[in-house]
Amino acid sequence: MSTRTLVAAALITLAAGCGNAKVPRDVVCDGAPIEVLPNGNFDAASPAWGEDPASPSLLCGQPTLMPDTLPLAACLGSIDGTTQILTQTVALPEGATSLTLSGRICIATADTGAVEHDVLQFDLLEDGNVIAALGKKTNRDGVADCQFASFELSATTSSDPETATLRIRSILDADLTTTFYLDSLSLKVGCAP
C-alpha cells in the first residue's frame, strides 16, 4: 500500500469513529440554573424573534405602549379570531430537566368575565413537538387598563435536545379583544445532577 492510501484509510477510520464522540454543547449548567433565552427584551435586532404572521409586526413600542424596557415589547392578540406566534431558538445544556420562564406582562382586555376566551400559551418545542408546557395566561388575568406586572411559569422537560424553540402563542376568539404585552423575559434551565 502506498503512503497516500494508508493516510486516506486512517482518515476514513478516524471520521467513522467521530460519529460516536459527544460534541460539547454551547451552554453548560455547572450545578446552577442558567439563562438560555437571547433577546428576552425584544430590543435587539439579532437574534430576531420569529413572527407568524409577519405583518403586522408582533413587536411594538411607543405610542402604542410604554414597554417595561425601551424601546420594544411583544404585543400579541388585539385582533379577534386570530392566532399569533412568536418564536425564539434556545440552546439547552446536557441534562436539562427544569425550566422557569419569568418576565413582565400586561394583559389589556375588554373580556373581563369569568370564562377563558383569549389565551396566551407558552411552550418549549423540539421539532414541532411540545417537550415542556410552561403554562398560560388568559383574559381572566387581565383588566381594561393594564400595568406591567411580574410573572413566573415552570415546567419539566420530557426531552434533552441541543436546541429547542420557545413558542409564545396567542389565540383569540371572535368577541371582546385581549392584547398580551410581554417584556423582560428570562428562561432559566436547571439540570439533573
PyMOL commands that set and color helices and strands:
alter all, ss='L'
color gray80, all
select helices_A, chain A and resi 3-18+139-141
alter helices_A, ss='H'
color red, helices_A
select strands_A, chain A and resi 34-35+50-52+59-60+73-77+83-91+96-109+119-126+129-138+149-156+163-171+178-191
alter strands_A, ss='S'
color yellow, strands_A
deselect
rebuild
show_as cartoon
